[in-house]
């Protein structure tokens, strides 16, 4: 594991900080990040991400770790991490491109054709936002149970089905899609990975209003949607292996993400409520600080692994699970510190209820990219060598399983 900046990395940090100072507005350290809670605010945030991504592209800072042959800078994961740390001090974001840059791009670089890799430049420029059409109402944790069907019709595939929990679908130009192309094969073997134009006829996006009131997720209905055969990524019926590349990168993306708070903010909250001498609160803050430090070092390990050309794999699952638990425990502590005020909401609560929103937002972190339970299975099987979870339908033709009857 590599820890701390080398001389070269320190120079890179100084270069990044200097460029950001000249091109980005500073973030007010006294104000916590406010979630976009209305459709208009979300639209404005997506456009702001597009604008900032174009500034990065024009300034030569987009795609820091992407190979130069794909239009990137050819830098190291350490440089990307350093730039992210410095960028977090400014009032800018590229969050709308998380799926495109963190999940789609690595998959297309590894498995895509030259034609499909042509999408990469538009991602970098900030012209095209992507979303992920994987999960379905009865294929979430058991993702291989998907029932959206793809039937070949000459030079096109016709897609019918429903997807759910799709982040940012309302802002996306393109999507990555898993669909079942061979119902007579076992469920893992009959899946194909597609690129989908979200403006194609037959696509309906419906927002899913979350417990926080925000509609970040969507359900997507596909009715006789046509996809050219050129948009199949990899081989037909071999999409599950390619999906593993995407999912592994998704877990690394979530586990390596920034929290919506800092430990210092937790301390300030305890001061505000006069609870800095409360031994239970003090112990809780100490544990939160320890978890944050562990996450930081896990991040170093993950970056070191990636810099060596290794797939994130079980390291990403471990970090993602720890990150989700840290989020839940720390935001729960924040509401404990507030006492009865923790039950307030909106403008009746401190900071317009940002801690309450953050607490409720834990479920997106704990479910997205594979639930806590799925990450536990991955760690148990791939790191600890425990037996696989029993599955009676693993080798059956999908058509004969219970999932095919829905």
KESE-357342 format. One line per 10 residues: their letters; for each residue x, y, z of C-alpha. Coordinates in nm, 4 decimals, m for minus. Each point is the difference from the previous one (the first is absolute). Layout:
<recs>
a = X/Y/Z ~ ...
</recs>
This chain:
<recs>
xxxxxxxxxx = 0.0000/0.0000/0.0000 ~ 0.1245/0.3493/m0.0897 ~ m0.0799/0.2836/0.2432 ~ 0.0568/0.3732/m0.0359 ~ 0.1169/0.2155/m0.2902 ~ 0.3277/m0.0667/m0.1711 ~ 0.1993/0.2967/m0.1260 ~ m0.1565/m0.0491/m0.3432 ~ m0.3502/m0.0249/0.1450 ~ 0.0495/0.3099/0.2140
xxxxxxxxxx = 0.0979/0.1900/m0.3143 ~ m0.3105/m0.1313/m0.1748 ~ m0.2174/0.1128/0.2929 ~ 0.1455/0.3496/m0.0213 ~ m0.0642/0.0100/m0.3757 ~ m0.3601/m0.1182/0.0448 ~ m0.0654/0.2482/0.2809 ~ 0.1379/0.2869/m0.2061 ~ m0.2187/m0.0849/m0.2997 ~ m0.3110/m0.0392/0.2145
xxxxxxxxxx = 0.0643/0.3339/0.1671 ~ m0.0100/0.1637/m0.3411 ~ m0.3004/m0.1870/m0.1404 ~ m0.2409/m0.0963/0.2800 ~ m0.1874/0.1881/0.2750 ~ 0.0914/m0.0877/0.3581 ~ m0.2435/m0.2000/0.2115 ~ m0.1197/0.1817/0.3127 ~ 0.1410/m0.2177/0.2841 ~ m0.2731/0.1234/0.2371
xxxxxxxxxx = m0.2790/m0.1382/m0.2177 ~ m0.0763/m0.3671/m0.0344 ~ m0.0913/m0.1436/m0.3380 ~ m0.3726/0.0375/m0.0685 ~ m0.1658/m0.2874/m0.1820 ~ m0.1948/0.0833/m0.3147 ~ m0.3553/m0.0610/0.1176 ~ m0.2120/0.1173/m0.2940 ~ m0.0055/m0.0975/m0.3657 ~ 0.1152/0.3491/m0.0954
xxxxxxxxxx = 0.2929/m0.0164/0.2439 ~ 0.0999/m0.3395/m0.1350 ~ m0.0146/0.1297/m0.3568 ~ 0.2155/0.2959/0.1000 ~ 0.2486/m0.2298/0.1729 ~ 0.0260/m0.2255/m0.3066 ~ 0.0642/0.3021/m0.2231 ~ 0.2596/0.1361/0.2423 ~ 0.1774/m0.3377/m0.0152 ~ m0.0014/0.0143/m0.3807
xxxxxxxxxx = 0.1432/0.3517/0.0059 ~ 0.2766/m0.0877/0.2447 ~ 0.0882/m0.3199/m0.1865 ~ 0.0523/0.2077/m0.3147 ~ 0.2293/0.2362/0.1931 ~ 0.2019/m0.3012/0.1161 ~ 0.0152/m0.1318/m0.3556 ~ 0.1118/0.3313/m0.1487 ~ 0.2586/0.0401/0.2767 ~ 0.1479/m0.3478/m0.0524
xxxxxxxxxx = m0.1186/m0.1372/0.3347 ~ m0.2734/m0.2400/m0.1181 ~ 0.0593/m0.3746/0.0054 ~ 0.3028/0.0237/0.2270 ~ 0.0565/m0.3762/0.0138 ~ m0.1317/m0.0836/m0.3453 ~ 0.2673/m0.1223/m0.2433 ~ 0.1069/0.2651/m0.2483 ~ m0.1202/m0.2154/m0.2894 ~ m0.3538/0.0464/0.1337
xxxxxxxxxx = 0.0370/0.3761/0.0365 ~ 0.1049/0.0042/0.3649 ~ 0.2973/0.1473/0.1759 ~ 0.1666/m0.3365/0.0667 ~ 0.0524/0.0765/0.3690 ~ m0.0037/m0.2221/0.3072 ~ m0.2855/m0.0795/0.2421 ~ 0.1967/0.1956/0.2585 ~ m0.0157/0.3101/m0.2176 ~ m0.3750/m0.0406/m0.0434
xxxxxxxxxx = m0.0397/m0.0342/0.3768 ~ 0.2135/0.3084/0.0619 ~ m0.1958/0.2028/m0.2532 ~ m0.3257/m0.1160/0.1601 ~ 0.1219/0.1102/0.3424 ~ 0.0911/0.3433/m0.1312 ~ m0.3161/0.0356/m0.2082 ~ m0.2153/m0.0724/0.3071 ~ 0.1063/0.3396/0.1364 ~ m0.1772/0.1734/m0.2881
xxxxxxxxxx = m0.3666/0.0453/m0.0848 ~ 0.0002/m0.2293/m0.3047 ~ m0.1098/m0.3564/m0.0708 ~ 0.0091/m0.2694/m0.2680 ~ m0.2485/m0.2227/0.1842 ~ m0.2300/m0.0352/m0.3009 ~ 0.2818/m0.1840/m0.1794 ~ 0.0685/m0.2541/0.2752 ~ m0.1541/m0.2878/m0.1977 ~ 0.1573/0.1067/m0.3309
xxxxxxxxxx = 0.3522/0.0524/0.1317 ~ 0.0109/m0.2470/0.2868 ~ m0.1896/m0.2953/m0.1468 ~ m0.0693/0.0238/m0.3731 ~ 0.3380/0.1277/m0.1144 ~ 0.2099/m0.2751/0.1684 ~ m0.2367/m0.2618/m0.1436 ~ 0.0180/0.1346/m0.3563 ~ 0.3775/0.0369/0.0227 ~ 0.0294/m0.3661/0.0969
xxxxxxxxxx = m0.2787/m0.1639/m0.2017 ~ m0.1262/0.2483/m0.2595 ~ 0.0652/0.0176/m0.3736 ~ 0.1816/0.2925/m0.1584 ~ m0.3375/0.1375/m0.1062 ~ m0.1373/m0.0254/0.3548 ~ 0.3067/0.1689/0.1432 ~ m0.0959/0.2968/m0.2150 ~ m0.2441/0.0929/0.2776 ~ 0.2883/0.0736/0.2369
xxxxxxxxxx = 0.0900/0.3433/m0.1328 ~ m0.3565/0.1319/0.0388 ~ 0.0034/m0.1245/0.3612 ~ 0.3189/0.1908/0.0654 ~ m0.1271/0.3183/m0.1652 ~ m0.3090/m0.0041/0.2206 ~ m0.2356/m0.0395/m0.2943 ~ m0.1576/m0.3338/0.0963 ~ m0.1229/m0.1288/0.3359 ~ m0.0489/m0.3758/0.0423
xxxxxxxxxx = m0.2133/m0.2124/0.2312 ~ m0.0057/m0.3684/0.0965 ~ m0.2990/m0.2205/m0.0888 ~ 0.0793/m0.3151/0.1963 ~ m0.2346/m0.0554/0.2979 ~ m0.3629/m0.1067/m0.0375 ~ m0.2892/m0.0316/0.2475 ~ 0.0871/m0.3690/0.0598 ~ 0.3653/0.0110/m0.0969 ~ 0.1844/0.2202/0.2445
xxxxxxxxxx = 0.2262/m0.1982/0.2288 ~ m0.0500/m0.2962/m0.2348 ~ 0.0910/0.2068/m0.3040 ~ 0.0452/m0.3056/m0.2243 ~ m0.3754/m0.0570/0.0301 ~ m0.0785/0.2878/m0.2392 ~ m0.3017/m0.0531/m0.2238 ~ 0.0213/0.2899/m0.2483 ~ 0.0005/m0.1797/m0.3359 ~ 0.2021/0.0716/m0.3117
xxxxxxxxxx = m0.1085/m0.1707/m0.3227 ~ 0.2040/0.0223/m0.3199 ~ m0.1826/0.1450/m0.2992 ~ 0.2322/0.0243/m0.2997 ~ 0.2643/0.2604/0.0802 ~ m0.1650/0.1157/0.3222 ~ m0.0909/m0.1282/0.3430 ~ m0.3515/0.0726/0.1302 ~ m0.0083/0.0615/0.3752 ~ m0.2997/m0.0307/0.2328
xxxxxxxxxx = 0.0078/0.0221/0.3773 ~ 0.0314/0.2211/0.3064 ~ 0.3020/0.1319/0.1877 ~ 0.0056/0.1660/0.3409 ~ 0.2223/0.2069/0.2332 ~ 0.1633/0.1713/m0.2973 ~ 0.1967/0.3031/0.1169 ~ m0.0176/0.3030/m0.2260 ~ m0.2029/m0.1619/m0.2782 ~ m0.1915/0.3248/m0.0479
xxxxxxxxxx = 0.3244/0.1797/m0.0965 ~ 0.1675/m0.2744/m0.2039 ~ 0.0687/m0.0197/m0.3709 ~ 0.1158/m0.3643/0.0123 ~ m0.0213/m0.3059/0.2228 ~ 0.1656/m0.3347/0.0546 ~ m0.2626/m0.2731/0.0014 ~ m0.0151/m0.3669/0.0983 ~ m0.2682/m0.2081/m0.1727 ~ m0.0780/m0.3702/m0.0334
xxxxxxxxxx = 0.0746/m0.1342/m0.3463 ~ m0.0206/m0.3762/0.0689 ~ m0.2694/m0.1075/0.2493 ~ 0.0941/m0.3655/m0.0523 ~ 0.3497/0.0516/0.1435 ~ 0.0749/0.0142/0.3756 ~ m0.0706/0.3464/0.1319 ~ 0.3629/0.1168/0.0032 ~ 0.0668/m0.1296/m0.3513 ~ m0.2846/0.1520/m0.2032
xxxxxxxxxx = 0.0641/0.3710/0.0637 ~ 0.1326/0.2555/m0.2502 ~ 0.1478/0.3433/0.0684 ~ m0.1280/0.2877/m0.2187 ~ 0.0547/0.3695/m0.0611 ~ m0.3367/0.1775/m0.0165 ~ m0.0874/0.3423/m0.1406 ~ m0.2332/0.1457/0.2646 ~ m0.1748/0.2095/m0.2660 ~ m0.1118/m0.3109/m0.1922
xxxxxxxxxx = m0.3781/m0.0467/m0.0439 ~ m0.1699/m0.2210/0.2594 ~ 0.1887/0.1209/0.3094 ~ m0.1958/0.1467/0.2917 ~ 0.1767/0.1391/0.3088 ~ m0.2022/0.0362/0.3198 ~ 0.1511/0.1618/0.3121 ~ 0.0106/m0.1891/0.3301 ~ m0.0547/0.2372/0.2895 ~ 0.2249/m0.1035/0.2899
xxxxxxxxxx = m0.0665/0.0326/0.3720 ~ 0.1949/0.3293/m0.0060 ~ m0.2389/0.1417/m0.2604 ~ 0.2686/m0.0055/m0.2702 ~ m0.0568/m0.1880/m0.3276 ~ 0.3596/m0.0982/m0.0739 ~ m0.0970/m0.3519/m0.1107 ~ m0.2367/m0.1015/m0.2779 ~ m0.1797/m0.3001/m0.1435 ~ 0.0374/m0.0435/m0.3748
xxxxxxxxxx = m0.2492/m0.1812/m0.2232 ~ 0.1174/m0.1424/m0.3335 ~ m0.2630/m0.0805/m0.2625 ~ 0.1179/m0.1350/m0.3367 ~ 0.3194/0.2039/0.0274 ~ 0.2369/m0.0684/m0.2897 ~ 0.3773/m0.0253/0.0487 ~ 0.2431/m0.0515/m0.2916 ~ 0.2046/m0.3197/0.0130 ~ 0.3107/0.2205/0.0016
xxxxxxxxxx = m0.0993/0.1083/0.3526 ~ 0.0614/m0.3441/0.1530 ~ 0.3026/0.0246/0.2279 ~ 0.2031/m0.3206/m0.0163 ~ m0.1692/m0.3198/m0.1123 ~ m0.3696/m0.0803/m0.0011 ~ m0.0943/m0.1993/0.3137 ~ 0.3339/0.0887/0.1646 ~ m0.1153/0.3196/0.1685 ~ 0.0280/m0.1249/0.3573
xxxxxxxxxx = 0.3792/m0.0012/m0.0120 ~ 0.0035/0.3533/m0.1396 ~ m0.2493/0.1102/0.2656 ~ 0.2514/m0.1134/0.2636 ~ 0.2457/0.2597/m0.1315 ~ m0.2661/0.2701/0.0331 ~ m0.1135/m0.1115/0.3468 ~ 0.3544/m0.0237/0.1340 ~ 0.0675/0.3551/m0.1112 ~ m0.3344/0.1127/0.1432
xxxxxxxxxx = 0.0913/m0.1353/0.3440 ~ 0.3375/0.1717/m0.0154 ~ m0.1767/0.3206/m0.1026 ~ m0.2457/m0.0118/0.2910 ~ 0.2521/m0.1184/0.2588 ~ 0.2501/0.2647/m0.1037 ~ m0.2538/0.2829/m0.0067 ~ m0.0059/0.2975/0.2310 ~ m0.2506/0.0103/0.2831 ~ m0.2484/0.2861/0.0239
xxxxxxxxxx = 0.1572/0.1120/0.3272 ~ 0.3303/0.0202/0.1834 ~ 0.0958/m0.1070/0.3524 ~ 0.0670/0.3655/0.0775 ~ m0.3637/0.0757/m0.0829 ~ m0.1029/m0.2699/0.2465 ~ 0.2126/0.1661/0.2681 ~ m0.1542/0.3388/m0.0809 ~ m0.3446/m0.1574/0.0321 ~ 0.0868/m0.1299/0.3482
xxxxxxxxxx = 0.1223/0.3469/0.0960 ~ m0.3205/0.1570/m0.1287 ~ m0.2064/m0.2276/0.2255 ~ 0.2389/0.0300/0.2963 ~ 0.0787/m0.3718/0.0009 ~ 0.3775/m0.0020/m0.0357 ~ 0.0332/m0.1225/0.3619 ~ m0.2510/m0.2832/m0.0465 ~ 0.2089/m0.3217/0.0197 ~ m0.2316/m0.1895/m0.2358
xxxxxxxxxx = 0.0220/0.2763/m0.2607 ~ 0.3758/0.0306/0.0411 ~ 0.0431/m0.3750/m0.0449 ~ m0.2234/0.0063/m0.3071 ~ 0.2021/0.2792/m0.1593 ~ 0.3240/m0.1831/0.0782 ~ m0.1333/m0.3123/m0.1711 ~ m0.1131/0.2047/m0.3003 ~ 0.3469/0.1548/m0.0230 ~ 0.1574/m0.3465/0.0146
xxxxxxxxxx = m0.2301/m0.1305/m0.2728 ~ 0.0823/0.2988/m0.2204 ~ 0.3719/m0.0685/0.0468 ~ m0.0466/m0.3687/m0.0856 ~ m0.1905/0.0991/m0.3150 ~ 0.2815/0.2316/m0.0987 ~ 0.2572/m0.2788/0.0274 ~ m0.2305/m0.2438/m0.1791 ~ m0.0151/0.2594/m0.2761 ~ 0.3801/0.0037/m0.0156
xxxxxxxxxx = m0.0048/m0.3772/m0.0367 ~ m0.2617/0.0130/m0.2750 ~ 0.1888/0.2683/m0.1934 ~ 0.3237/m0.1935/0.0314 ~ m0.1735/m0.3126/m0.1336 ~ m0.1454/0.1894/m0.2965 ~ 0.3341/0.1677/m0.0746 ~ 0.1496/m0.3484/m0.0384 ~ m0.2584/m0.0856/m0.2638 ~ m0.1998/m0.2283/0.2305
xxxxxxxxxx = m0.3801/m0.0195/m0.0021 ~ m0.1534/0.1432/0.3210 ~ m0.1849/m0.3282/0.0717 ~ m0.0463/m0.0920/0.3627 ~ 0.1869/0.3117/0.1173 ~ m0.2749/0.2120/m0.1544 ~ m0.2714/m0.2092/0.1673 ~ 0.1708/0.0297/0.3384 ~ 0.0357/0.3752/m0.0313 ~ m0.3537/0.0454/m0.1275
xxxxxxxxxx = m0.1449/m0.1967/0.2939 ~ 0.2108/0.1880/0.2554 ~ m0.0940/0.3330/m0.1584 ~ m0.3720/m0.0816/0.0189 ~ 0.0249/m0.0989/0.3668 ~ 0.2027/0.3111/0.0801 ~ m0.2672/0.2157/m0.1646 ~ m0.2822/m0.1660/0.1964 ~ 0.1746/0.0125/0.3378 ~ 0.1314/0.3542/m0.0341
xxxxxxxxxx = m0.3237/0.1589/m0.1184 ~ m0.1855/m0.1926/0.2711 ~ 0.2368/0.1564/0.2540 ~ m0.0757/0.3454/m0.1431 ~ m0.3709/m0.0450/0.0709 ~ 0.0792/m0.1364/0.3471 ~ 0.1973/0.3175/0.0717 ~ m0.3004/0.2077/m0.1030 ~ m0.2273/m0.1887/0.2372 ~ m0.3664/0.0883/m0.0520
xxxxxxxxxx = 0.1020/0.2460/m0.2714 ~ 0.1094/m0.2995/m0.2057 ~ m0.3670/m0.0730/m0.0725 ~ m0.0530/0.3398/m0.1643 ~ m0.0058/0.0465/m0.3775 ~ 0.0513/0.2702/m0.2615 ~ 0.0257/0.3604/0.1136 ~ m0.1071/m0.1022/0.3515 ~ 0.3289/m0.1858/0.0459 ~ 0.3569/0.1207/0.0356
xxxxxxxxxx = 0.1576/0.0849/m0.3385 ~ m0.3339/m0.0699/m0.1705 ~ 0.0195/m0.3647/0.1059 ~ 0.3203/m0.0859/m0.1844 ~ 0.1047/m0.2560/0.2624 ~ m0.3440/m0.1594/m0.0173 ~ 0.0213/m0.0202/m0.3797 ~ 0.3483/m0.1454/0.0223 ~ m0.1148/m0.2619/0.2512 ~ m0.2856/m0.1110/m0.2240
xxxxxxxxxx = 0.2324/0.0073/m0.3002 ~ 0.1984/m0.2894/0.1488 ~ m0.2335/m0.2488/m0.1667 ~ 0.1076/0.1042/m0.3479 ~ 0.3606/m0.0691/0.1046 ~ m0.0837/m0.3319/0.1685 ~ m0.2066/m0.1307/m0.2919 ~ 0.1677/0.1518/m0.3070 ~ 0.2804/m0.1972/m0.1622 ~ m0.1066/m0.3154/0.1837
xxxxxxxxxx = m0.1557/m0.0166/0.3460 ~ 0.1967/m0.0368/0.3228 ~ m0.0986/m0.3673/m0.0002 ~ 0.1296/m0.0542/m0.3541 ~ 0.3316/0.1637/0.0890 ~ 0.0206/m0.2317/0.3010 ~ m0.0496/m0.3013/m0.2278 ~ 0.2692/0.1232/m0.2395 ~ 0.2467/0.0489/0.2853 ~ m0.0879/m0.3354/0.1558
xxxxxxxxxx = 0.0369/m0.1970/m0.3231 ~ 0.2868/0.1804/m0.1762 ~ 0.2105/0.1159/0.2942 ~ m0.0737/m0.2498/0.2771 ~ m0.0584/m0.3058/m0.2177 ~ m0.3392/m0.0800/0.1520 ~ m0.2474/m0.2202/m0.1923 ~ m0.2272/0.1736/m0.2482 ~ m0.3551/0.0776/0.0987 ~ m0.2243/m0.2906/m0.1132
xxxxxxxxxx = m0.2054/0.0714/m0.3126 ~ m0.2257/m0.2743/m0.1362 ~ m0.0582/0.1856/m0.3266 ~ 0.3646/0.0742/m0.0839 ~ 0.0299/m0.2645/m0.2732 ~ m0.3623/m0.0151/m0.1134 ~ m0.1125/0.1607/m0.3268 ~ m0.1308/0.3425/0.0955 ~ m0.3341/m0.0804/m0.1669 ~ m0.0571/m0.2704/0.2653
xxxxxx = 0.0731/0.2197/0.3019 ~ m0.2495/0.1840/0.2124 ~ 0.1320/0.3351/m0.1240 ~ m0.1027/m0.0731/m0.3588 ~ m0.3696/m0.0182/0.0888 ~ m0.0404/0.3641/0.0937
</recs>
